[in-house]
């Protein structure tokens, strides 16, 4: 860097280097390269004579002008890091203190006496500790007596006439600058759109190479003159100011800070050839009244960058300033430039940011990895080269840098695509991406369509959505007479991008009380701040929503809701499928419930078809049912005999329970009177399958989760509220007074319980370090009775500065739906701590109902029907798969179990939605059929035997009319999971009756019919089925029932994913470790919006029975069956042929 400055001053000593203008004076200064070098050496000598030494940073709060350029060169001569700061930022005390402290500045130069006085007042201790305090021109101010002006510094450095040519060459005035390439030359603080800025350490090498690369990329020569109105505390402003000088060109400072009139005068009077800009600056210049009359014929190129360049910006270069050429570039504070491309402003559309410049390197990697993606695919921009900074002050964000055989790399956080020809397109910031129902929505894509097709200048941000996580909202700069109605805008966006990209709402800046978007000093829109403003506006509107309606529902009611939700005009005959996907339907369902007080399912919304039919359906219903009186009673003290169902009203049994509970919990610091809220019975499956093995060897799940924004304290606060709403998460498991079934002791949601269940562990460096703790056998050791259902460990995650947790949760206390409900509540609280959680249906009501009716006539009928279905079980031994070892013990202790999750795999099922819509075949039936065919093929028999998990979300053993008077079990805060044993005949050429062919559709429909007929009996008590088989069939039948139940199990999961990963707004799920009572558990789920559907599976298996290779291969074979069965071309084919 020093060499280029010295060479330029020698080769072009009298050529103008600087032309600072002063709008208040007709005269202004012109400096040659030689004069600039002369003044810089004087200032360097003066600073040294005042005690400044090499390596001591110089902080400046200088406006654009010769003072800045002279100080920069003086710092370079002294080998002192140059720290340019924003003169307009002196009022931000926290920022000033942060930058001066972290930079370690020993000298400070303020633009004028006013700035100096503000600094002295803002951070007096820091300013007084500076070795040098200077201003270019000091006015009379007694508070600034300790500040020195440039005249005094120049004089201290001695006049040119007094320089002694024989002076030893250790003086900075005239000795060549000898420095190392890796010395820090400039500390540039990021413009930062969120928290306090980071200081980027640019070295001599990175600055020098940046300037040379820029000169080559822009094809600069000594004849080029730039209008330098960019902020001098940003890397772009620094590069522009210095870059034209190093080629012997000219830098014109039109004004101390950006002023469009001054910039236009500079172009005219100084015949500027280049105009560096960001869109905001370009628009301000083009909109100025004198722009049309200014002679801009000298302009050869307009350099744009820093944000998305839209078609309108390209047009302005030509229509506003008559410049034929523009460049679109990509750069960052950490390295500049990286890519550049030239465009003809009269014809070309701006799409890419060009090709990689000399000296730089770019790779596009999968997010959060270092693995390059194929060309044409989106990924995170990683940059490298001689331009790259050394790092950040204090090692901040060190994880953003890494080294490999190709050099040092920086992960930018920008999403980009590299085409086959090497040109790069930037899609936006990953942190700005809107995740709508798992789909990544790039705001830049919406903004580009609004600009190109509608000439609307807008910014798009994401706001919270209960149903979709986030939805886009557009903020339009200004409304004009030609702006189309919102409905028309939506139609155009749907046609161009699809319904997911249509903004939820459109606001103009005035709606939000804004005159302009919040911006950084370089003109970038602060999207994080804008997002907060929009979110507050949306929240305020939500608070004004009317109270729930209590009368009938009309078509007009629904039309208003659809219009409010989507901004589209609908009619009574409008087909919902034309404008609503599954997430939109979910949001509409919640609006109906909230505004009209009536329940409707997503399936009913879709099946109703039209708005008219939706209204007819809703009008036939009463309002949403509240909890019946007595269903959720909050008592002050502990439960008594009448409160505990398992006592059957016997005080003696209650006394035994109380004694047993007290004996178990007292050593843990709890008491019956203060801490016990309830005692519940367990249901058969929870006791027999999930809960009959001591301690954490029982079937349990351990999970690792991190937060996206919440720190440790915020995570603790969210957990406290979520656990309060989910009683099973604060329970112990105990054996009942008579040995079985077990009972659940619900503890009160107080500080004592929370401190017991939720603890902290040492901070971890990376999220994956939390995952490792799931397997270390330390944080969740096996414990004696009582067995806690939920234990949590919270930790800080150093790499993100946020928090994370690991937990162990017993399966006898939850099922998939209950866990999803808990996670959704926790996620909502982390996203917005003030979120009011809706009350869930209390689990006690269901558990007591199950226990009290377990031996009722209805339960007995269900048990007998189940036994009848299994009557031929003993003849089906050859159909068991996988075959279990004779000594197999599915209840081995945790230390001896070797269960594992196989890798997730998926397959596209394009005809799945057609099966449902045309033939009423739900996805689960297809998967069940695929598993059945797979098992039969493995055993070479005509029968498939496996167990099947059922959600059990009905009130057990009650008549239908009784169930309708109770709340919907789908919102129960606890487990209702049941398991049934399936025996499915498989049609083959030899097994089909009369050898008649069985078509695929015929088989699927018969399987659905079988499923529907068995559904009412899912709650048949597991233990009564087992004992009934032994009594009514034979003792071996019970043994075979147990064996078959532990071989293969189908587990259809109620989860929402994107690319197989669970979706949350404020959390990130990492991994689950699970014990398994089944040798081969086929976990599966469907992903998609009804149009594009995928089947995912992740098998959980016992390594003693199933090798990892087998688990992967078997899962793949099941998917092949599913793919074949759903294919429309095969619906009428004979399944027997396929089985054969």
N, C-alpha and C positions, 0 to 999 in steps of 0.2 A: 504494500500500500504506500509506504513511504517513498519507494523508488519511483512509482508512477507520478507522484506529486512533484518530486525533484526533477524528473525528466521533462515534465510538461513546462515547468517554470524556466528550464534552460532552453528548450526548443521553441517555445512561444512566449518569450519574456515580455514583449510589448503587446501581445494580443489580448484583447479584452477577455477576462475570465468572468467578472461579475458586473452586473448592471443593476444595482439596487435602485428601486424607484421609491419616491415618497409622494404620496398623493397630495400632501399639503404644500408641496413646493414644486415650482416649475423646473428647478435644477435638481439633479441627483448625481450620484457618483458612478464613475466607470473605473473599474480596477482591472489592470492587466494581470496576467499570471505572475509576472515578476514582482509586481507591487503586492499582490496577495502573499507571496512567499516572504517578501521583505517584512510586511507587517506581522506575519505569523511568527517570524524569528524574533522580532522585537518583543512581542507579547510573551513568547516562550521564555526569553531571557528574563523578562520582568517577573514572571511567575516563579521562575527558579530562584531569583534573587530574594523573593518573598518567602522562600523556604520549601516550595513544592518540589518533590522528588519523583523520579521514575516509579511507576506502579501505583501512584496515589490518584484515585479517580477525580475527575473534574465534572461536577454536575452543573448543567446550564438550564436556565429558564429564559431562553432568548427567543425573540421573534425571528421571522425570516429576514435576512439581511447580511451585510458584510461582517457584522460582529460575530454572527454564528460561524460563518466560513473561516474567519481568522482564528477564532477560538478552536475550531476543529483541527485546523492545521497545527496550531500551537500545541495542542494536546498530543498530536501525532509526533511532533518534534521531541517533546519531553518524554515520550513513551508512557504517557498517563492515559488510562482508559477514559474515553469521552462518554459522558452520560447525559444525553439530551432529554429534557423533560418539558412537559407542556406548560407554557406560561399561563394558560387559562385554568390550569388545575390547581393553582395555589390555594384556592378556597377549600379544597378537599383535604382537610388536615390529616385524616387517616392515610390517604394516598401519598401525600407529601412525606409524612413520617416513614411510611413503609419503604418508599423508594430511596430516600436518603440513607436510611439505616441499612437496608439490604445491599445497596451499592457500595457502602463504605466510603462515600465521597469525602475528600479532605479539602476541596476547594469548591466554592459555589459562585456562579456568575449569573446575576439577575438582569433581566432586560432593561429595567429602569428602577428608579427609586421607589415607585409605588409597589412593584412586585417584591423588591427587597424588604420593604416595610411589612408587607403581608407575610412573607416568609419568617421574618424575625418575630412576628407576633404569633404565628401559627405553631412554630416549633423552635422556641427560643433556645432551648438547651442544645439542640442539634446545630443550629446556626452559630451559636457562640463557640462551639467546639471546632468549627472549621478553621483550618490553617489560613485560608484566604477567603475573603468575602469581597466580591467585586461587582461593579456596575459599569457599563460603558460610559455613561454620563451621569454624574451624581449631582442631584439638586440639593439645595439647602434643606437638610432634615437632621435635626439633632439626634434622632434615633439611629441615624446611619453613620455616626462618626467613625465607626470601626470599619466601614466599607471603603474600599479603594476604587478609584475609577481607572479607565483604560489609559488616560493621559499619564497618570502617575505610574502605571505599570510600564508603559512605553518608555517613559523617562528613566524609570529604574533600569530598564533594559538598555539604556543609553541611545543617544541619537545616532543615526547612520554615520554622520560626519566624524563621530568620535570612535568608531570601531577601529580596533587595532588589528591589522592584517597579520601581525606576528604573534597574536594571541594564541596560546596553546589550544589545540583542537579538542579540548574536553568541555568547551562551552557549547551550549545548545544553539547559540546564535549562528555559528558558521560551520560546525563540524557535521559530516554526513551522519544521518540517523542510522545507527546500527541496532537492529532489533531482530528478535526471533519470530518465525512465522506463527508460532502458537501463543505469542503474547496477546493478551486481551487488549483490543484496540477500541472497541465501542461496546457499551452496555445499552441495549435497546429493550425497553419494557414493552411487553405485548399490549395491544390496544384493549384486550380483554373485554368480553361482553358479559362476564359474570362477576367473579370475585376480584381481589387485588391482583394487579398485574405481576407477571414473572419477568425477571431480568434475563434477557438472552445475551450470552457472552460471545460476541463476534471478535475473532482474532484478526491479526494482520492478514493472514492467508485468506480467511473467509471474506473479509471486506474487499481485499484486492481482487480476488477472483470474481466476486459478485459484480464489481464495477467493469471488469474486462468482459465478462459474459454478457452483461447488459449492453455494452458498447457493440459487441459483435451481433447480438440478437437484433438490435435496433439499427444496425448498419450506420453507426455514428461516424462523422468526420469532423474536422476542424470548422466546417462551415455550418454546423448545426447549432441552433440556439434554442434553449428550452425556457418556457414560461414556468418558473418554479414557484407555484403557490401551494404545494403540498406541505403538510405539517412536518417540521424538521425533526420532530421527536419520534417519527415512525421510520422504519427501514426504507419504505418506498420514497419518502421525502429525502432521506439521506442519500440514497442511491441516485436519485434524479439530480440533486444539487451537485454531487461530486462526479457523477458519471459523464456528464458533458464536458467537465473540466479536463478529465484525464486524457481525452482525445484532442485537446486543444480547442474545444468548442466554448460556448458561452452559456452561462447561467444567469437568467434574469429573475430577480426577486421583485414582483410587481408591487407588493405591499407587505406590511409586517405580518398580517394574517390574511386568509383568503378574502378577497373582495372582487366580485365579478367585473365591476367597472374597471378596476385597476388592471385586472388580467386582460381585458379587452384592449385597454390602452397600450399595454406592454406588447401585445401581438402586433398592433398597428405601428407603434413608434419604433419598436426594436426589431421588427420583422422576425418574430419568433417562428421557428420552423416546427417546433414540437410543443404539444400541449398535454402534459400528464394530468390525468383526471380519474376520479371515481364517478359513478353515475350521478350522485348528488351535485358534485361540482359542475359536471357537464351540463346538467339541467339548469342550474343557476345561471351559468354564463349564457346559454342559448336563450334563456327566457328574459335576459336583461334588455331593457328598451334600446340600448345602443348596439346590440348584437347585429341587427340587420344592416346598420350603416357603417360598421367597423370593417376596415380593409383586412381581411383574413387570408389574402391570397398567398402570403408567405408560408402558411401552415402546410407542412408536408405529411404530418402524421399526428394522430391523437392516440395517446397511450391510455388504455382503460384496463381496469382490473379491480381487485379487492372484493368483488361480489359478483353475482350472476349478471351477465351483460345481456340485456334483452334487445329485441328487434327495435324497440323505440329508441334505445340508446344509439344504435347504429344509425338510425335515420337522422337523429339530431346532429351527428357529426357532419352530415352533408347538408340537411335542410337548415340547420341552425348556424353552422359555422363554415359551410362550403369547403370542408376538407374531404378529399377523396379517399384518404387512407386512414385506417385505424388498426391498432394492435389490441388483441385480447391476451392477457398474460395471467399466469398463475404464479403466485409467490407466497411466502409466509415470512413472518418475523424471523423465523429460524433459518431461512435460506431464500435468497432472492437474486435473480429470477430463477424459475424452474422451467417453465414452458412459455412460448410466445408464438403467436400466429398473426399474420397481416391479413386484413380484409378490405375489400373495396366497399366503401360505405354507400355506394350508389346501387349496388346489386346484391352483394353477398349477404346471406343470413349468418349471424354469429352463432355458432354452435360450440365449437371446441375452444380450448385455451392453447391449442397449437402443439408443436412438437417440443421435445426436451432440448434445452439450450446446451451449448458446449460447456462441459465441465460439470453438468448435473446428471443425476441418475434418478429414475422413477421406477417403482414397481407397484402394482395393484394387488393387494393381498386380501384374503378373506378376513373379515373383521376379527380383531383380537387375536390374530395369528400372524405368523411371518410367512405363510404359504401363499405364493402368487396364484391368482386365479387366471383362467384362460382369457385371452384377448376377447373383448366384447362383453365381458361380464363385469358387473359392478363390484367394487371392493374399496378398501381403505387405501388412500395414497400414502406410500412410504417414499421418502426422498433422501437422497444422499449426494455426496460430491464435495468439491472443494469450497462450495458456498456455505456449507452447514456450520451452524454455531457449535461452539465447544460444549455447550450445555446451558443450564439455567443456574443463576446465582443460588448458592446454598444447596445445590443438587436437587432442587425441586423438580418434580415430575420426571425423575431419572428413568422411570419405567417406559417413558415415551421414546427412549433412545436404545439402540442395541447395535452390536458389532457382529459382522460375519466376514467371510472371506472376501467380500466385495467392498468392505469399508464400514463406515459408521452410518446408521440409518435413523431417521426420525419418523415416527408414526403421527401423521398430521391430524387424524380425526376427520378428514374430508373424504367424502365418497366420490370416487372417480371411475371412469371407464376408459381403457386404452383400446383404440381401434386397431385393426390389422396393419394400418399404415403408420402406426406409432403416435397418431394424434390423440390428445387427451381431452375428455369432457368431464367437467365437474358437476356432480348432481346436488351437492350441498353438504352440510355438516351432519355427521352421524347423530350428534346431540340434538340437531334440529328435526330429525326424522320423526314423523308422526306414525305411531304404531296403532293402527285401527284394526282391532280384532285380529292382531297378529300379522297384518299386512303392512309392510313398510311404505309409507306415503312420503315422497320427497316434495317438500313445499315448492322447491324450484320448478318442478314439473308443472304444477298448477299455475304458478306465477307466469311461466313462459307461455302457456296456452292463453291465459287472460290477456297477456301483452300482444302476442302474435295474432290471435284471432279476433280479439275484442278491443285492443288498444286501451286496456285497463291496467293502470299501474297499481299493484297490490302487493302486500306481504301476507304470507300464509303461516299460521302457527297452529299448534295443537292445543286443545283444551280437554279437560277431563270429561270422560263419559263413563257412566256406571256400567254400561253394557259393552262398549267397544274398547274401553281403556282410554283411548283418545280419539278425537275427531277433528278434522281440519276446519279452521275458520279463516276467512279472508278479510283483510283490512284494506279497503280501497283508499288511495291517496285523496282523491276528490271525485265527487259526483258531477258528471256533465250531462248536458241535454241529450247527448246521443247514447247514453248508457242504456243498455237493454234491460227489460224487466228481469228480476232475479230468476224467475222460472226459465226464461230463454237462456240465461247464462248457464244454468244447471244443465239444460239439455245439450248445450255445446260441449260442456266439460264431460258429460257422460259419453258423448260420441267420441271425444278425443282420447279420454283416459279411462273411462269406466266409472261406475257409480261410487266406488270406494273413494275416488278422488274429489268428489263434489263437496265443497265446504258446507258445514252445518249451517253457518250463518254468514252474512255479508255485512260488514260495518264500514262506514266511512270514518275518517279520523275524528271528525267532529262528534260522532256518536260516543267516542271514548274520551272526549274533552281534550283532544290533542290537535296541535297545528301541524306537527310533523312527527314522523316516527322517531322514537328515541334512538340516538346514534352515538357512536364513538367519535372521538375527535377527528378520525380519518374518514368519517362519513358512513361507516358500516352501520347497518341497522342492528340495534341491540335486541335480538329476537327473544332472548330470555326475559328482558324487561318488558317487551311488548306482550309477550305471552302472559306475564303476570297481570298486566293491565287488563287484557281481554278476559282473563279468568275471573278477576274481581268483578268486571262488568257482567259476565255471565252469572256469577254467583248472586249478584244483586237482583238480576232479573228472576232467578229461580226463587228467591225469597218472596217475590211478589205474586207467585203462582196462586190461583184461587184454591180454596179449600175443596176437599173431595166432594164430588156431587153425590147426592143421595136419592135422586129420582131416576126415571128411565133414561136410556141412552138413545139419542137420535142420530140420524145420518149427518146432520149439521155438526153435532158434537165431534164425530169422527173426522169429518172433513177438516174442521178447525185444527184437530190434533195432527193430522197428516201434514197440513199446511205449515203448522208450527215446527214440525219435525224436519221437513224436507224443503219447505218453501215452494212446493209445487201445487198447482191447482188441480184438484181431483174432483171427480163427479161421483154420484152414487154407483155408477156402473164401471168405474175405473177398476182395472184389474191390479191387485196388489203386486203381483209378480212382475209387473212392468216397471216398477220404480222402487222396490224394496228387496234387499237381500236379507239373509238370516239375521245379521246383526241389527239392521234397521228394524226388522220385525220385533226383535227382542226389546229394542228401545221403545218402540210403539206400545208393546205390551206393558212396560213399566209406566209409560205415560197414562195409559188407560187406567191402570190400577191407582195411580197417584191422583189423577184429575177427576176420574169418574167413579172411582170406588168399586170397580168390578174386575174380577179375574178373568183372564183369557190366556190360553197357552199359545206358544208360537205356532204349533201345528194347526191350531184352530184358526189363527190369523191367515195362514197360508191356504188351508183347506176351504175357508169361507170364500176365497177368491176375490169377491168384490167388496167395496165399502158398504154397499147396501146390505149384503148378506152378513157382514160383520155386525152391523147395527142390529139386525134382526136377532142374531145370536145373543148379543149382549143385552138386549132389551128383555130377553126371556129369563134373565138371571137376576138374582138378588145381589145386593152389594156384597163386597168382600167380607167374609165372615171374620169377626173378631174372636178371640179366644173365649170359650164358654166360661162362665163364672166358676171359680174354684179350680180351673185347669192349671193356673200358674200363681198359686198363692205364695206370698212372701211372709214367712213367719219370723218372729223375733228370736225365739230360742230354738233348741234342738227338736227333732221330730218326736212324737209320742207314738203310742201303740197304733192308733187309728191312722197315722200318717205312713206307716211302713207296711206295705202290702204283704210281705213275706211272713209277718206275724200272724196273719189270718185272724187278727183281733185278739190274740192270746197274750195277756200281760207277761206270762212266764217266758214266752219266746222273746218278747221285747227285752226283758231283763237280761236274757242270755246274749242277745245281740249287742245291747249297750255295754255289757261287761267285756265281750270279745273285742268290740271296736275300741273301747278305752284302753284295753291291754295292748292293742296294736299301735295306737297313735300316741299314747302318753310318752313313750321313750323318744318320740320325735319332737316333743315340745307342744303337742296339741292336746286339747281337752274336749270331751263330749259336749259340755254345756256351751263353750265359747266358739267352737270351731266346726262342729258338724252341722251341715245344712239338711242333708237327706240321706236315706238309705234306700237303694233300689235293688230289685232282683235282676239277675242276668238272664238273658234268653239262652236257649239250649246251645245253639251253634257257638255263641260267644264263650260259653263255659267249656263245652266238650272239645271243640276244634281249636279255638284261639286262646283259651285261657287255662288249660289243665296242666301246664308245665311251669315249674317254679321260676320266678324271677324273669329276667330279660331274655331267657331262652325261649319264652313264649313267642308266638307270632307277633312281631313288632316291626315298626318302620322307623328308621333313623334317617333324617333328612338334613341336608345342608342348603341354606338359603342366605343370600346377601341382599342388602337394600340398595336401591339406586340413589337415594338422596339422604336417608335418615341416618343420623349418628347413633351412638350407643344409647344415649339418654332417650332419644325419640323412639328407638326400637323398644326399649323397656316400657315406655308409656303406652305404645300401641299394643304390646303384648298384654299389659295389665287390663286394658279395656276389653280386648278380644277374649281373654280367658274368663273374664267376668260374664261374658255373654254365652259361654259354652261350658256348661257345668261338668261335662264328662272330662274336660281338660284339667279339672281340679278334683280328681277322684282317686281313691285307693280301691284295690280289689281284695276282698276277703272271702274265705269260705263261709258258707252259711251255717246257721246253728245246727242243722241236721246233715251237714256235709256237702250238700248240693241243693240247688245250684249256687253259684257264688253270688255274693252281693257286692254292690257298688256303694262306697261311702263317699258322698259328695261333701267336700269341704267348703266352708264359706270363703267368699272372695275377699280376703283381708290381707294385710301386710305379711302376716305370719306365713300364710300359704304361699304367697308370691315369692317370698325370700327362700322358702324351701324348694319350690319347683323351678325357679328361674335363677340361675347363677351366672357368674361371669368367668371367663377364662382369659388367659393372656392373649394379647393382640397377635394376629397372624399377618403375614406379609401379603399373601395372595388368597383369593377365594378358594383356589384348589387346596390350600393348606387346611381349610375347614373340612373339605371332603376327606382328607387323610385322617382326621380325628374321628370320623365315623367308624373307622376300622381299628383304632388303637387299643380298644378294650379297657381304656382307663376312664373316660369321661362318663360312660354309662355301664358301670359294673353290674353284675348280677346281685340282686338284693333279696333279703328275706321278706316274708310277709310283714306288713302290708305292701302290695305291689303298686307303686305309683303309676298312673296311666299316662302321665305326661311330665317329662323332665326336659328342661331347656338350658342351654349354655350359650351365652351371648359374648361376642368378641368384636373388637375393632379390627377393621381390615386396612392395613397401612397403605396398600397400593392405591386404594380409592379414597381413603380418609373417611369412609362410611362405616357400616357395621354389618354383622352377619350373625347367624346362629346355627347351632346344630341341636336337634332334639330327638328324643326317643318317645314313641307313642305306641301304646299297646293296641293291637287290633281288636281286642275285646272291648275297647272304649270308642272305636270309631269305625266307619266304613268309608267308601270313596266319596259318597255324597256329603257325609258329615264333615270329612276332612276338607273337601272343596269349599264348603260353607265357611269353615273356620279360616281357611287361607284367604278367601275372598274378603272376609271382614278385616283380617289383619292387613291385607293389601290396601283396602280402602282407608284404613286409619293411617297407614304410612304415607299414602298419597295426600291425605287431608285429615290431620289429627282431629279436626272439629266435626268430622262426618258423624251424623247420628246413625247408629246401627239399628236396623229393624229388629224387633223381638222375634226370636225363633220359637217354634212350637216346642214346649218343654219335653224333654225325653222321658221324664218320670211318668207322664201320662201313658206313653206307649209301653214302657217297660212294665208298669203295673197291670195294664190291660193284658199283655202277653201272659204274665204270670197267673193272673186270676182266672183266665179262660183257657189255660194250657190243657186242662183235662175236661173241658166242656164238650158237649155233644158235637159242636161244630169242629172242634179240634180233633176229636176222635174220628169223625167222618173223613177229615183231611188225611189223617194218619193211615186209615184203612185204604183209601184210594191210592196213596203212595205205595203201600205194601203190595197192593194188587198189581200195580204197574211193574213192580220188581219181582213178581212171582217166579219168573224163569231165570232169575239171576244166577243161581248155582250152575246152570248149564252154559254160562257165558265166560267161563274162566279163560278160554283161548283168546277172547277178544280184549283182554286187559293189555294196555300199553301205556308206558313202558312196563316191562315185567320187573317187579321189585324183588330184591334179594330176600331169601327166606328170613333172614335176621334183620331186615330193614326196620329201623326205628325212626319214624318221622318226628318223634319228640325228643331227639337227642339234645343234650345241653348246647347252649350257644357256642361254647368253646369247640365243640366237635362237629357242628353243622358247617357245611361248605356250600352254602347256597350262593348263587351269583346271578347277576342280570346279564343276559346275552346282549350283544349290540342291537340297537333299534334298526329295523328295516321297514320299508314301505313299498306299496305298489299302487298305481293309479287304477281306479275303478270308474271309468267314464260312464257306465250304464247303470250305476247304482241308484242314481236319482230316478231313472226311468222305471226301475223295478218297483220303487216305492210309489211313484205317481201313477203308473199304469196298472200295477198288479198288487199294490198294498203289501209289498214284501219289504220290511224294514232291514237296515244293514245288519242288525244282530242275527237275523235268521240266515242271511247269506253266510256270515262268518261261522255260525254254528254248523251249517251244512258242509262248509269247506273243511272244518275240523273233523267232522264225522267221516267224510270220505277219506281224508288223510289217515285216520286211525284204522279204518277198515282195510286200506291198502297196506298198512304196515303189518297187520295181524293176518292178512289174507283170509279174512272171515267176512260174513255178510252182516255183521253187527258192530256198531261202535258204542263203546261204553266210556263215559267220562262224567265228571261232576261239573256242575255249572253254578256259578255265583249269581244270585238274584238280588235285585236291590231291595225287595221287600217293603216298599214304601206304601203300605196299606195298614189300616188298623186291624190287628190280628183277631180272627174268630168272631168278628161282629157282622151282623146282618147289613146288607147294603144300605138300607134306610137309616141305620144307626151311623154308618160311616159318613153319610152325606151331611150329618149334623155336626160333624167334628172338623177341625182344621185339616188342611192338606198336609199329608205326611211327608211330602217332598221337602218341607222346610223343618223337619225334625232335627234337633241338635244332638244327634247321637246315632248309634248303629242300629240298623234293622236288617242287615245283610243275612240272607239265607243261602243254603246250598242244597241243590237237588241232584240226584243221581240220574243220568240220562242213559236210556237204552234205546238206540235208534237203529231200526232195520235199514240195511243198505241194499237198494235194488241192484242186482247183477243179472247177467244172462241166465244164471242157474237158479237164482233165488226169487226172481219175479214170478208172481202167481200166473200160471198159464203161459209163462215166458213172454208176457206182454211187455212192450217197452214202456219205460217210465221217463217222460220228458223232464227236462231240468225244471221248467216252471211248475209242472205237476208236483215234483218232489218238494220244491220250495214252499208251495202252497200247503201241502200236507204237513210239512214240518211246522209251518206257522200255526196251522190248526191244532196240532199237538201241543205247541207251546201255549196257545190261548186256553186250551182245556185244562192244562195243568196249573196255570197261573193262580187260581183261587186257593191252591193247596200249598203254596210255597212256605207258609208259616207252620206247617205240620212239624211238631217238635222233633228235633233230630234224635234225641235219645229214645223217644217213644217209637220212632220208626225202627231204630236198631233193635230194641227189645221185642218189638212186634214181629220182626223178621225171624228172630230166634224162636219165638213161641209159635208163630203161625206157619212158617215155612220150614226152617231147620236152623240149628245153631251155626252150621257152616255159612248160611245165608248172611248172618250178621257179620261174620269174619270177612266174607267176600265184599260186603257193603263197605266195611272199613277200608279194605285193601283198594277197591275201585275208587273210593273217594280220595285216596291219597296218591293215585297214579297220575292222571291228567285232569286238569281243571281249566275250564273256560272262564276267563275273567274279563268282561267287557267294561271298560273304564269310562266314567262320566267326566272326561277332561276336555279342555279347550286348548289346542296347540297350534303352533305355526312351525312348519318344518320339523314336526315331532317334539318341539320344546314347549313346555308349559308357559302360558302367557299371563303376566301380571303387570300392572301399571307401575308399581313402586318396589317390586321385589324381583329378584332373579333366582330361579330354582337351579340348583347345580346337580344334585345327585341324591338317590335314595339307597340305603342299605336295608335289606329286608330279610328276616328269617321266613322260612316257608314250610308249611306242613304238608305240601304237595311236592311230589317228585318233579313234575313238569307243569308249571302254571303258565298258561297261554294268556298273557296280558295283551289286550288289543284295544284300539279305538279308531274312530273315523275322524278325519280332518277334512274340512271343506265347507263351502257355503251353499251346497245344494247343486252347484253347477260342476265344480271340479272337486272330486272326492278322492281321498286316498285312505287306504287301510294301513295303519301302523301297528307293529307289534314289538314287544320287548319281553322275551321269555324270562321267567325266573325259574331256576332249576337247582336241583341238588346234585352236586358233582359226584356223589357216591353212586348215582343212578344214571345221570345224563352227562356226557362229556360236553365241553364247550363247542366242539366241532359239530356234535350231533344236534345240540340246541339250535345252532345257526341253520343247519341244513333242514331240520324238521320245520322250523318257522318259515323258511323259504318255500318248502313244499306246500304248506297250508296256504300261503299266499298265491301260489300257482293255481291251486284249486279254486280259491276265491275269484281270481282273475278269470278263469275259464267259466265258472258258473254265472258270473255277472255279464259276460259278453253276450250281447243281443243275438249274435249269430248262433249261439248254442242253446237258446231257450227251448227250442223244440227238439233238440237232439236227445237221444236215449242215453241217460246217465250210465246205464249198464255197460254200454260200449266203452265209455271212458274208464269205468272201474276195471273192466277186463284188461 
